């Protein structure tokens, strides 16, 4: 039985490729049988002509014999499909305008979906390129005091060592901390971003160096020198892919370091801040190299402070996330009990991929949902166009049905037509998506994770094909069902192509146009909500006077400027030199710029207002020079600024938010106690003034800040801010020239204007808003196109009625108003539904809105006004055409 089935399948499959030969063989065989019958009859005495006719009668209908025979050795459905494709090809060739519009509209809709899905696939769906990535977790610490829980972005290094020693839930736990270095090659120095990493990192990820080795456990401890593992990019760019680099000594920030390995080109590691889903100053760069951990004695001490490290771990086989969290929490509890403050510590595990993607997940899915809505509008629009187009083909379909064509045959042909249009549009859309992906990656914010993984691959092309097929079925089946349900007798009785339609068909036209208007309104509401959120973000960051100000990140050599004194003199010289440049109005120094994330934080203890340690306010510490506030454009609220005359004095500035923590006291003149890191000496810092609040992140509430003069403790890697009355480009060149001349050993690692700083801080929201506006604009165009088609078709159907109205006295303006009124009624119904949809979607995306309520009346009014205005514009031409109908001509035609 199975053998017969396989043989039958083989014969039928073979016939697809040998069709002509089999047809010739069948024709020869039928002719042979016909000749044999004719010869037999002639031998019986029948005349030749009569014998030929009798033989043909006995053989039967040759066409039926051909079809019956072919059905035995071919696939009937494939033959039928071939006929449908040829028929549809001739049909769409006769309507080039409709075909072009349909394919172009589909190409844009499918191309947009394919491009956005490539982002979804690369960032959200594609697994991290590690061994069993589902078992790797980012580990965070949770601190609880007086029922308030706070997730600590970083982890105490000693606590990680306790986990590794006592936990049985992990096969490996890795410790990480960002570091920077200046690589000296010849007479050139380049600033690099790296990670201190424990020896367990690469085995945990399942990564082996392409050449050389990784770190050993002994190199996690101090006293084993600086060991470096290079990324492939750094190896190629700076070492010319030299395979002999392993074992060589290089100079990193003035210290010798040994290169022990080079990572493979496929190696990927997220930016450090992506491990936490939050921005931390100094943690926002791609990794150029890895160095051994070299933990100092202080970093190995467990406790409730010094949260400086990141931790990732791989679960053992059979251990669940819940079990691992409980295991670590027991260890955390023992650590917390060593402190008398009553603070509790817990562990929190987050899948590494979730941690890397962070808050981008919801925004990316929102972009995908927006693209899907646009495609739905495309399908509804094309369904309406095909329904209107097929009305003119009603007589053709009726004739075919009357001649015996099955209704499923008609339905199949219309479905094939839709699929052919969809595949053509999908093919063009896929090529458009290739360019679209490049544009998206190019203009996407650098904060978007895993951008290097975004590409059009097999999964994306499969998605594009599936979307094209689904779209083809969706916009073709409904018009086909409506067309084949028509009354054949009434259609054939009509002497002309039937432009009239049943109430059901008219209702379908109106429903499709109304649906487009509703979806368009909803998308417009979302786009305007996002646009207003962006406006509010920019307004709330108006404290930043970004006009004509440039920032320069500098990196003093750790060897040459190890002591505090040389660093102080360096910073003093830099500020003085910068202020001597023509056009420079003010220059200042800061340890970390606003909008680049939070940094060093500490509890604030005011000597005159003593508080228990657990009740003290935490604040960011920023180290500045005199003139920093003027250079940044930060307003002084009260008190006085720090001046050059204060050199050596122990004074500080504080932010408004810190001053508000003590509403009953004026903090100016009071003293903050602080321990100097280099000497561990506790000093009393007098509060000289209060500066206006600045933000560590563009969309977060300002954090309390204490501004400490750099002469008390000079920071590493500060930023020089220069405000100028001239062109910032010239100032940039001047600062670079001065630094090369006077301090050639100090590299400038990054330069950007304050405008670029603000643009980078809001880049993610601006990117999302721009795509939302593009979606809404395209949806509005499609809705206008759909409404134009519905109004035009309705006016054509009512041509006789309009002619009669005008013949009995209706004026041209009356007809114009009648058509406009119908379009306006349809628009208002769609807008009403769109408001409901928009409100629902707005509540869904509320977490992405900034200082904007989903039910914002101004936004809804604006969206409604835009849709109504576009709808009136789309219906103007059909209404004008209807108003110009000549009654005598129209009635004579009817």
N, C-alpha and C positions, 0 to 999 in steps of 0.2 A: 504493500500500500504506500509506504513512505517512498519507495523507489519510483513508483509511478508518479507520485506528486512531484518529486524532484525532477524527473524527466520532463513532465509537463511544464514545470516552471522554467526549465532550461530551454525548451523549445519556444516557449512564448517570449522569453527574454531574447533569444537569438533572432526572433522575427523582427524585433525592433530595429536591428542593424542590417537585416537582410530583406527588408520589405520589398524592394523592387524585384529582386531575384525570385522571391516566393510568389509574387504576383505573376511574373512571367511563367513560372512553373505551373501555377494554377491555371493560367490561360491556356497553356499547352495541353494540360491534362483534360480540361473541358472540351477543347477542340478535338482531341483524340477520341473522347467518348462520343462526341457528336458525329464525327466521321465514321466511327464504327457502327453506330445506329443507322446512319444513312446508307452505308454499304450493305448492311443486312437487309434493309427494306428494298434496296435496288435489286439485290440478289433474289428477292421474293417476287420480282416482276413489277414493282411499282416504278413509275416514271421518275426521272431524276429530280425534277422540281418538286413533285409531290412528296418524294422520299425525304428531301431536305427539310421541307416544312413539317412533315410528320416527326422527323428526328428532333427538330427544335421543340415541338410540342411535348414530346415524351421526355426530353431532358429537363424541361422546366425553365423558369425565369432565370436567365443567366446572372442578372444583378443580384437576385436573392441567393443564388448559389455562391456567388462571390462573397457576399456578406456572411453567409452561414459558414463557409469554409474559413474565412479570415477569423471569425469568432472562435474557432477551434485552436488556432495557432497564434493568436495575438491577444493583447489586452484591450478589451472594448473601451474601457474608461480612458486609456491613453489615446486611442483614436479619436474619441469624442473630444478630449481635451485639445488635441491638435486642431480639430475643426473649429472649436471655439476660439482658440488663439488666433487662427487665421481670420476668422470672421470679425473678432474684436479689433484686430490690427487694421482691417479695412475700415471699420466703423470709426475708430479714433483718428485715423488719417484724414477722414472727411471733415473733422471738427478740430482743426489745428489750434484755434484760439482757446477753446475749452481745455484741450489736452495740455497746452502750454501752461495755462493758469493752474490747472490741477497739479501738474508735476512740480511747478515752481513752489506752490503753496505747501505741498507735502515735503518737498526737499528742505524747506526752511524748518518746518515742524519736526521732521525726523532728524535733521542735522542738529538742531538744538538739543533734542533729547539724547542723541548719541554723544554729543560733546559733553553734556553735563553728566551722563552716565559714566563716561570715561573718568571723570573726577571721582564719582561715587565708587567706581570699581578700584581705582588706584589708591584711594585714601581709606575707604571704609571696608571694602570687601576683600581686597587682596591681603593675604596674611603677611605678617612681617617676615623678612627673609632669614629666619633663624630656625634652628632645629626645634620641632614641636613648640611653636610659639604660643600655643594655647596654654602651656604650663608655666609661662613666664609672667610674673606679676611685679608691678611697682609697689614698694612697701613704704607707707607713710606712718607718721606718728600722730596720734590724736591726744591732745591735752585737755583734761576736764578739771575745772575748778568752780565750785559753787554752782553745779548743774549747767555750766556753760562749757560747751565743747568747741574746740578749735583744732582744725586739721593743720598740722605743721608741715609747711611745704618741703622743708629739708629735715634731715635726720641726724641725730647725734652719732658721731663716729664710734664712740665707746659702746653705745647701745647696740650698734650693728655687730660689734665683736661679741657681745653677750648673746645675741641671737645665734650667731654662727657656732658658738661654743655649746649652747644649751638646747637649741631647737632641734627636733628630729623630723620636722615636716618638710625641710628643704634639702635638696641634693647640693645646691650651691646658692650662696648669697654674695652679691658683688657690691662693692663700695665705690662711689664715684664722687668727684668734686671737680668743678671747672678750674682751669688754670690758663695762664697766658705766657707766652714766651716770644722773645725776639731772636729769630734765627739769623745768624751772621754767616753769609756765604761770600767770601772774597771781601770786597769793600762795601757790599750791600747788606742792609738789615731789613728783614720783613717780619711783621708782627703776625703771630699765629695764635689760634685758639685751640686749646687742648683739654684733655680730661686726665686727672689723676685717677687711676683705676687699679683695683685689686687684681691679684693674679687669677681670681675665680671668674672674671668677667668673660673672657673669650671662651673658656670651656662651657660656661653657662649658656652662652649664645650658640654654641656649636660651631665656632669660627676658628679656623687655623690660618696663621700667616702664610702668604704665598711663598715667602722666603724668610729664613730666620726662625725665631721662636717668639713665644709670648713670655709674660712675666712669671717668675717663680714665687712661691709663698714667702721665701725669705726676703724678697725685694719689696714686700709690703711694709717692712719695718725700716726704721732709720739706720743709716750706716752702710748702705749698699750702693750708694751713688745714684746718679740720675740715669735711668734707662728709658729709651724712647722706642715706641712702635709707630711707624709712619703709616698714614693712609695712602692708598694708591695714588690719589690726586696729588698729594704733596710730594710723593716719591717721583712722579713724572714731571711735575712742574719745576721743582727746585733741585732735583738730583738727577735729572735726565735719565730716569729709569735705570740707574746704575745698579746692577745686581751685586756689585762688590761693596755696596754701602753698609751691609750688615757687618757689625764689628768695628766700624769707623767711629771716631770721635767727632762730634759737631759742637759748636758753641751756641748755647741756648741762654739768652739773657746774661751773657758773660760767664756762664758756668759750663764746664765740659759735660757732655752727655753722650752716652753710647747708644748707637742705633742697633737694636737687637732683632728687629723684624719689620716686614712690610705686609700690610693687610691686602687681601685680594680686591680686585676692582669692583666686584659685586657687593662688597661690604657696605652696609647701611647702618647708620646710627642716628637716632633722632637728636634734634637740638635739645640741649639740657632742659630748657624750660618746658618742653613738651612732655617731660616725664611727670609733670605736676599739674598740667592744665592751667597754669598761672604764669605770669611774666615776672621774672626775677632779674634785677639788674646784674649784668655780667653772665647770664645763663642763656642768652638768646642767639648763640652763634653755632654754626656747623663745626664739627670737630675736624681739626687738621692732623692731630697726633694724640697719642696716649702715652702717659708717663707712669712709672711705677708709683705706688701709693705713698711710700715713705712716711708713714704715720708717726707723728711726734708723740711724746709722752702725754701732753695735754689733750691731743686729739683721741687718745685711746681711753680716756676716762669717761665712764658712763655718767649720765645725769640728766637734769631738766634744762640744760642750756647748751650752747655751742651746736645748734642745729645747722650744720654746714654741708652735709653730705646727701647724696641720693643713694637709694638702695633698691636693687631689683633682685628677685629670687626665683629659682625654679623649684616647683613642688616635686616631691618624690612621687613615684607611681602609687596610685591608690589613695593619696592624701587630697582631701577636698579643700577648697578655699576657706570654708567655715572652720574646719579643723585647724588649718594653719593660722588663721587669725586668733583662734582661742589659745593656741600654743604660744604665739608671740605675746599675747596679752598677759599671760601668766608671768612671762619674763619681764615685761614692762611694769607690771605691778610691783615686782620685787625691786626694780630700779627706783620707782616712784616712792616706795616706802623709806628709802634712804634719805629723803628730803622731808623736812618738818613742816612744809607749807600746806600739806593736805592735798596737793595736786595729784591727780591720777593720770596715768599714761595707758593708752591702748594702741593697738596696731590696726592698720587698715590696709587691705590688699585690693589693688585695682589691676585688672588685666592690662598688660603692657600696651597692647594695641589701643585699648580704651583710653589709657593715660596719654598716649602719643597724640591721638586724635583730639581729645579734650572737648572743648566747647564747639569746635568746628563741626562736629557730627550733626547737630540739629540744623545748623545753617546750610550744610551741604544737602541734607535731605529736603530742606525747604526749597532749595534751588531745583532739585529733581521734581518735586511736586509742582512747582511753577511751570517747568518745561512740559510736564505731563498735561497740565491744564491747557497750555497753549496747543498741544497736539490734539486734545479733545475738541477744542474750538475749531481746529483745522478740519477734523473729521466731520463735525456737525456742519461746518460751512460747505464742505464738498458734498455731503449728503443732500443739503438743500439745493446746491447747484445741479447735481445729478437728477434730483427729483424734478426740478424745473426743466432741465434738458430732456428728460425722458418723457415729459408730457407731450412733447412734439413727436415722440416716437410711438405714441399709444396706438395709432392706426397700424403701424408696422408690426407691433407685437400682436395686435388682435388678428391680423391676417395670418401670422405664423401659428397662432393658437388654433385658428379656424382650420388651417391646413393639416393639423394633427400634431403639432409640436407639443410636448408635455410641458406643464407649468414648471416642473423642476428643471427641465432643459433650459427654459428662459431664465430661471433664477440662476442656474449655473453660468450662463453666458454673461449675465450682468456681474456676477461675482468674479468671474475671470477678468472682466473689464476693470473692475476695481482693483484686483490684485496686480494686473499689469501696470496700471497707473501708479499703484503704491510701490511696486518694485522699482519702477523707473525713478520715482521720487526718492525712494530709499537709497538707491545707488548714488544718485547725485548728492543726496543728503550725507551719505557716508564720506564722500570725498570732501564735501563742505566741512564735515566734522573734523577732518584731519587738520584743516586750516584753523577751525574754531578752537580745537584743543591747544594748538600752539599759541593762539591769541589769549586764551584763558590762562594758560600757564605763564605767559609773558606778563600779563597785567594782574595776575592774582597777587594778593599780599604775601609777603615773605613769611608771615605768621601762619599761613595755611600749611599744615604738616604734609609730609610725604609727596610734595609736588613732583619730585623726581620720579615717582612711580606712576604718574599719570601718562597714559598713552592709549592709542587705539589698538587693542590687541584682539585675539580671537573671541574672547568673551564679549567685548564691546561690539564687535561685528555681528556676533550671534544675536545680541540684544537688538541691534539695529534691524536685522532681518526680521526678528519676531515682531518688533514694533511696526515695521512696514506691512507685514502680512495682516496683523491685527487691524491696522488702520484701513487697509484695503477692504477687508470684510465688513468693518464697522460702517464705512460710508457708502457701501454699495448694496448691502442686503436690504435695508429698509426701503430705498427707492424701488428696488426690484420687486419686493413683496407688494408694494402699493400698485405698481404697474400691472402685474399679472392678475391682480384682483379686479381689474376693470371689467365692465359689461361689454362683452365682445360684440353683441348685436348692435347696441347703441353706437359703439365706436365705428363699426363698419358702415352703419347707416349714414354717418356724417360724410359729407362730400369733400370736406377740407380737413387739414390737420386740426385736431381738437385742442384748443387752448383753454377751454373751460375745465373746471375741476370740481370734484365733489367737496362737500363741506369737510369731510375727513381729511382729504388731501390739503385743502386750504389750511385746516387746523394744524396739520403737520408742518407746513411751511412756516406758519406763524410761530409754532412751538420751537422750531429749529432756530429761527432768527431771535426769538426771545431768550433761548438758552445761551446763544452766543453773547447777547447783550448782558445777560446775568453774569456769565463767567468773566466777561470783559470788565464789568463793574467791580466784581470781587477782586480781580487782579489789580485794577487801578487803586482800589482802597488799600490793598496791601503795599503796593509800591509807594503810595503817598504816606502811609504810616511809617515805612522805612525811611522815606525822604525827610519826614518831619523829625524822626529820631536822629538822623544824621545832622540836621540843622540844630537840634537841641544840644547834641554833643559838641558841635563847633561853638555854639554860644557859651556853653559851660566851660569851654577852654579858651575863652576870649581873654583870660588873664595873661595869656602868653602873647607878648608883643613880638610877633615873628618877623616884622619888617626889618630888613637890613641887619641881620645878626647871623653870625657864623660860629659853629662850634668845632673844636679840634680835640680829638681824643689823643692823648700822649701816653707813652709807656716808658718810664725811666728804667734803666737797667737795674735788675735786682742786685747785681754785684757792685756796680759803681755807686749806686745810691742807696745802699743797704741801711746806712745810718740816717737818722732823722735830719741832721744838720744839712748835708748836701741836698736832700730833697727840698727843704725849705728854701735854700738859696736858689735852686733851679727854678722853682715856681715863682719866686720873687723876680728873678731875671726875666722869665717868660712874660709875666704880666707887664713889667716895665718896658720890655722891648716892643710888645704888641701895642702899647699905648703911644709909642713914639711914631707909629706908622701914620702917614697922611690920611686924613679922613676918619680915623678911629676916634670915637667919642668916649668909649668906656670898654675896659677889659676886666674880666673876672675869672675866678677858678672855682670849680665845684667837683666834688668826688663822684657824683652821679647826677645826670640831668633829669629833670622831670619827664614824665611820660615814658621812661625806659624801665619802669617797674620799681618794686621796692628793693631795699638793700638792707644794710646793717641796721638792726633794730635793737632797742634796749629800753628797760624800764626807766622812767623819769622820776628822780627823787629830788623834790624841792626842799631845801634845808629848812626854810621858814614854815613849811606846811608838811610836817612829818606824817608819813603814811606807812602802814604795814606793806611789806614787799609785795604781797599778793594783790594789794589794792592799787598799786602804782600804774599809771598810764604808760603804755608802750608807745614809743615814737621812733621814727627813722632818724638816723644820724647822718647828716651831710656836712662835709668839711668844705668851707668856702674861703674866699679871699675878700678883702674890702672891694667894693665895686661890683660884686657878683649880682646883687639885686638890681642895680641899674643896667648892667649888661643884659640880663635876662628880661628886664622890664617888669619886675615884681614890685608891686607897690608896698611901701612901708605904711602900716596901719597905725601904729603908735610907737612911742619911744624914739630912738635914733638908730641909724645904721651903724655898722662897724666901719670905722675909717682907718686910713693908713696910720693915723696918729695913735691908734690903739695897739700898734705892734707890740707883742709881748704880753699884753694884758689878757686876763682870763675873763673874757666876755663872750656871750652867745646871743643869737637871735632865735626866736621861736615862731611857729606858725599860728595862724588864727585858731585852727582846730584844737591845738594844744592849749592855747589861752582859754578857750571855751570850756575846757575840762574843769576850770576853777572859776565859775561865774561870779563868785563873791569877792574875788581878790584880783588886784592889778599885779600881774607877775613882773612888770618892768621894775627893775631894781632888786628883785629877789635872786636867790642863788640856786643853781642846779649842781648837784654833786655828780662827778663823773670820774671814772678810773681810766687814766691814759694807758693805751695798750702797750706801748713800748717800755714804759717804766713801771707800770702797775701802780703808779702814784695817784691817789685820789685828790681831785682839785675841786674848788668851788668856782663855778662859772656864773658871773653876773648876767642877768637877762637885760640886754641893752634896748631891745625893741622887738616889735611883733611884725612879721611879714605876712602879706596876703597868702592865703592857701594856694598851693599848687597840687597837681595830681601826679601820682606815680603811674596811673593808667588813665587814658582819656575817658573811660566810661565808669570809673570807680570813684567813690567818695574820697576826698582828700584825706590822707593820713596825717597824724600829727608829726611834725618835723622839728628837730633841734639843729640849728646851723652853728657849727663850731669853727672858729678860725683855724686855718691850716697850720699856723705857727704853733698851736697847741699839740697837734698831731698831723703831720703831712701825709695825706692818703696816697695809695698806690694807684696808678692809672687814672689820673683826674682828667677833666675836660676843661679846656680853655674856651671861654665865651667872649667873642669880640663883637661889639656893636659899632657900626660905621655909618657915616653920613654919605659915603660914596658907594660905588658898586662893590657888592660882596665878593665878586670874582677877583677883582684886583686885590682886595684885602687878603683873600685866601692865598694868592701867590706871594704877597708880601710876608705873611706869617711863615709860610713854608721856607722862603728865602732866608729870613732871619734865623729860623731854627737850624737850617743847614749850616749857616755861617757861624753861629755862636754855640750851638749845641748839636753838632752833627751826629752824635751818638744816640740821640733821643728821637725815636721814630714817631711820626704822626700816623696813628693807626686808622683813623676814620675822620672824615670831614663831612659835615652837612649843615645846611642852614636851619634856623628854627622853623621855617615853613616846611622844610622837608621832614623835620622831626615830628611836627603836628600831622602832616600828611601820612607819615608812616604809622602814627598812633591810631589813626582812624581809617587806615587803608582797608581793613577787613570789612568794616561797615560800609564804606564807600563802594567797595566791590559788590557787595550784596545789594546795595541800593541801585546801583547802575544796572545790574542784571534784572532786578525787579522792574525797573523802568522800561528796559528793552522788552521784556515779556509783555508788560501792560500795553506798550505802544503797538506791538505786533497784534495782540489780541484785539485792540481797538480798531486797527485797520481791518482785521478779518470780520469783526462784527459789523463795521460799516459796509464792507463788501457784501456780507450776507443780507443786511437790511436793504441795501440797494437792489439786490436780486429779487427779494420778496416784494418790495414795493413796485418794481418794474413789472414783475409777472402779474401782480394783482391789478395794476393799471391796464395791462394788455387784456386780461380776462374781462375787465369791466368796460372794454372799449365801446361796446354797443350801448351799455347802460349810460356811459358818459355822453355818447352822441345823442341819445334820446333826451337826457337832462338838458343838454345845451340847445337842442331843437325846441324844447318847450320853455326856454327862457333862462336857463342857468348861465351865468357869466363865466369867463375864463378864471377870474379870481376865486369864484365859488368852487370850481373844479380843483384848482390848485390847493385851496384850503382843505377840501375833502380828502385829497390824497395825503397831504401833510398831517392832517388830524389822525388818519389811520396809522401812519408811521409813528406819530407821537404816542398814540395809545399803546402800540406794540412796545415802543421804547420804555415807556413808564412802567409797564408790567415787568419787563426784563430788569429794569433798574431796581424795582422793588424786591425782586428775587435776589438780585445781586447784592443788595444791602444786607439781606439775611445771610447769604453765603459769606460776604465780607466780614460780617460780625463774627461768624463762627471761625473763620480762618484767622481773624485778628486775635481771638482768644487763644488759638492754638500757638501763634507765634509771639505771644505776649512776652516770653522770656527774651526775645530778640529785640524788643522795643526799648527805647531809652526815654524815660520821662514822658511817655505818650500813652494815653489810655486807648484800648482797642475801640471803644465807642467814642471816638473823637468827632464831634459834629462838624468841625471845619473840614476835616478830611473827607467825611461822607458827602458833605455838600459839594466840595471840589470835584470828587469823582463823579457825582451825579451830573454836575454842570458840564463836565468834559464829555460824558457819554451822550447827553442830550444834544449838545452842540454838534458833535460828530454825526449823530443820527439825523439831525435836521439837514446837515450838509449832504449826507448820503442820499436822502430822499428828495432833495431839491430838484435834481435833474429829472427823475421820473415824474415828479409832480408837474414840472414845467412842460414836459413832453405830453402828458395827459391833457393839460390845459390848452394845448395847441391843436387838439384833434379837430378836424373838419367834420362836422356832423353829416354833411351830404355824402362825403367820400366814405365815412365809416359805415353808414346805413346802406349805401349802395353795395359795399363789399359784403355785408351780412346778407 
